[in-house]
Amino acid sequence: PEVRLRVNVAALRLLRSGLFARRAPTPEERAVLLAYSGWGGISSLDKVAEDTAVWRPEELADIRAVKSGKIPTGDTFRGALHQYFTPITAVRAMWALLRRVGSPFLPENGPVHALEPSAGVGRFPQAAPTDLDLRWTLVEMDAIEGDILAHAYPQATLFRGMFEAWCAQNPPRSRAGFDAVIANPPYTDRGIERRLDPLDEKWVDGSLYFLIAAARRLRPGGVM
């Protein structure tokens, strides 16, 4: 957890530095941003974060700034318990499965239009096969993660907000749609956000909703 905290603070400091108002991140800076992992599991680090034997003075100052809100985190320092990103090894395994099962259904030539409905910091684009011409639509409600996506994947179509809101603005179409959907959906129950997407408002389970709503946006023969 100490390593995650240090990495997260480094990413936030870089994100808020103002450097990217004038230019794109360098490959090294992009790697720092993509290492951000949210705050799930860091909520118990209050004592560790104050341990002067663990942290250098400048690091301790940054951590206290995060906790006080002087460095915004997109949530509180204590974080939402659901803010865990899919391990990159699992993401690669999911891509391997999609390629093995879904390749016959993907376009042989031309772009592959792909949807990630709970994008986080973009683990699925990050580990995507390089031989596919992927055109991404990324949906993310967290402000910090949205900023990271905007800098790391500037060519993607980025929607900042809840997937329910995106679905309401992008109703299913009979023929047009995505070639592929790949994601690790949230596993929490939905609340009042259900009302944002009347078509699938009845689904309470978050993972079930994401699967059904995303599947509706596939083209005929698309893979998920």
C-alpha positions in Angstrom: 0.0 0.0 0.0 2.8 2.4 0.7 4.1 1.9 -2.8 0.6 2.6 -4.3 0.3 5.7 -2.2 3.6 7.1 -3.4 2.8 6.3 -7.0 -0.6 7.8 -6.8 0.7 11.0 -5.3 3.4 11.2 -8.0 0.7 10.9 -10.7 -1.5 13.5 -9.1 1.3 16.0 -8.8 2.2 15.5 -12.4 -1.4 15.8 -13.5 -1.8 19.1 -11.6 1.5 20.5 -12.7 0.1 22.4 -15.7 2.6 20.9 -18.0 0.0 19.3 -20.3 -1.8 22.5 -21.0 1.0 23.2 -23.5 2.1 19.8 -24.7 1.4 16.1 -24.6 3.0 13.9 -21.9 6.4 12.3 -22.7 6.4 8.5 -22.7 8.0 8.6 -19.2 5.3 11.0 -17.9 2.5 9.0 -19.5 3.8 5.9 -17.6 3.6 7.9 -14.4 0.0 8.8 -15.1 -1.0 5.3 -16.1 0.5 3.9 -12.8 -2.3 5.7 -10.9 -4.4 3.0 -9.1 -7.2 4.8 -7.2 -7.7 4.8 -3.5 -9.3 1.5 -2.7 -7.5 -0.2 0.1 -5.5 2.9 1.0 -8.2 4.1 3.5 -6.3 2.4 6.3 -3.1 4.2 5.8 -3.6 7.2 8.0 -0.9 6.1 10.5 1.5 4.9 7.8 1.0 8.2 5.9 2.2 10.1 9.0 5.2 7.9 9.6 8.2 10.2 9.2 10.5 7.1 9.1 8.8 5.9 5.9 8.5 9.1 3.9 10.8 11.9 2.9 9.7 15.4 4.0 8.6 16.4 0.5 6.6 13.1 0.1 5.0 13.6 3.5 4.0 17.2 2.5 2.4 15.8 -0.7 0.5 13.1 1.2 -0.8 15.7 3.7 -1.9 17.9 0.8 -3.8 15.0 -0.8 -5.5 14.2 2.5 -6.5 17.9 3.1 -7.8 18.3 -0.4 -5.1 20.7 -1.6 -4.2 18.1 -4.2 -7.6 16.9 -5.5 -8.0 13.2 -5.9 -11.4 13.1 -7.7 -12.8 11.6 -4.5 -11.7 11.9 -0.9 -8.4 10.6 0.3 -10.2 7.8 2.0 -11.5 6.8 -1.4 -14.3 4.6 -2.6 -13.9 0.9 -1.9 -14.7 0.1 -5.5 -11.6 2.0 -6.8 -9.6 -1.0 -7.8 -8.3 -1.3 -11.3 -8.0 -4.6 -13.1 -4.4 -6.1 -12.9 -2.6 -5.8 -16.2 -2.0 -9.5 -16.3 -5.7 -10.2 -16.1 -6.3 -7.6 -18.8 -3.8 -9.3 -21.1 -5.5 -12.7 -20.5 -8.9 -11.2 -21.4 -7.5 -9.8 -24.6 -6.0 -13.2 -25.4 -9.4 -14.8 -24.9 -11.2 -12.2 -27.0 -8.6 -12.7 -29.8 -8.9 -16.5 -29.7 -12.7 -16.5 -29.6 -13.6 -13.3 -31.3 -11.1 -12.8 -34.1 -13.4 -14.4 -36.7 -16.0 -11.8 -35.9 -13.7 -8.7 -35.9 -13.2 -6.7 -39.1 -10.4 -8.2 -41.2 -9.5 -4.8 -42.7 -10.1 -1.4 -41.4 -10.7 0.0 -37.9 -12.2 -2.0 -34.9 -14.6 0.2 -33.0 -14.2 -0.7 -29.3 -16.1 0.4 -26.2 -14.8 0.4 -22.6 -17.7 1.4 -20.4 -15.8 1.6 -17.1 -12.4 2.8 -18.4 -10.6 3.8 -15.2 -7.1 4.8 -16.3 -7.3 2.7 -19.5 -5.9 -0.7 -18.7 -7.6 -2.3 -21.6 -6.3 0.2 -24.2 -2.9 0.0 -22.5 -2.7 -3.8 -23.1 -4.5 -3.9 -26.4 -2.9 -5.9 -29.3 -0.8 -3.7 -31.4 -2.0 -5.3 -34.7 -5.5 -4.1 -34.3 -6.5 -0.7 -35.6 -8.6 0.1 -32.5 -10.9 3.2 -32.4 -11.8 3.6 -28.7 -14.8 5.0 -27.0 -14.0 5.3 -23.3 -16.5 6.1 -20.5 -15.4 7.2 -17.1 -17.1 9.0 -14.3 -14.1 9.8 -12.1 -12.7 13.3 -12.7 -9.0 12.3 -12.1 -9.2 9.2 -14.2 -10.9 11.1 -16.9 -8.1 13.6 -17.0 -5.5 10.8 -17.2 -7.4 9.2 -20.1 -7.6 12.5 -21.9 -3.8 12.9 -21.7 -2.9 9.3 -22.3 -5.3 8.5 -25.1 -6.0 11.8 -26.9 -7.3 10.0 -30.0 -10.0 8.2 -28.1 -13.6 9.4 -27.8 -13.9 10.2 -24.1 -17.2 10.5 -22.2 -16.8 12.0 -18.8 -19.8 10.8 -16.7 -21.8 7.7 -15.7 -22.3 4.9 -18.2 -26.0 5.3 -17.7 -25.8 8.9 -19.0 -23.7 7.8 -22.0 -26.3 5.0 -22.8 -29.1 7.5 -22.7 -27.3 9.7 -25.2 -26.3 6.6 -27.4 -29.4 4.4 -27.7 -29.0 1.0 -29.4 -29.2 1.0 -33.2 -30.3 -1.9 -35.3 -27.2 -2.1 -37.5 -24.5 0.3 -36.5 -22.6 -0.4 -33.3 -19.4 -1.4 -31.8 -17.2 -4.3 -33.1 -16.0 -5.1 -29.6 -16.7 -4.4 -25.9 -14.1 -5.3 -23.4 -14.2 -4.3 -19.7 -14.2 -5.4 -16.1 -17.5 -3.8 -14.9 -18.2 -2.5 -11.4 -19.8 -5.0 -9.0 -21.8 -2.7 -6.9 -25.6 -2.2 -6.8 -26.9 0.8 -8.7 -28.8 3.6 -7.0 -30.6 6.6 -8.4 -28.4 6.7 -11.4 -30.6 3.9 -12.8 -33.1 6.6 -13.8 -30.6 8.1 -16.2 -31.1 5.1 -18.6 -34.8 4.4 -18.8 -34.3 1.5 -21.2 -32.5 -0.6 -18.6 -33.6 1.1 -15.4 -34.9 -2.1 -13.9 -31.4 -3.7 -13.4 -30.1 -3.1 -9.9 -26.9 -5.2 -10.1 -24.2 -3.0 -11.6 -22.3 -5.7 -13.4 -25.4 -7.1 -14.9 -26.5 -3.7 -16.1 -23.1 -3.0 -17.7 -23.2 -6.3 -19.5 -26.7 -5.9 -20.9 -26.4 -2.2 -21.8 -23.0 -2.7 -23.5 -24.2 -5.7 -25.4 -27.1 -3.7 -26.8 -24.5 -1.3 -28.3 -22.7 -4.1 -30.2 -23.2 -4.4 -34.0 -24.7 -7.7 -35.2 -21.8 -10.2 -34.8 -19.8 -8.0 -32.5 -17.9 -9.6 -29.6 -17.8 -8.9 -25.9 
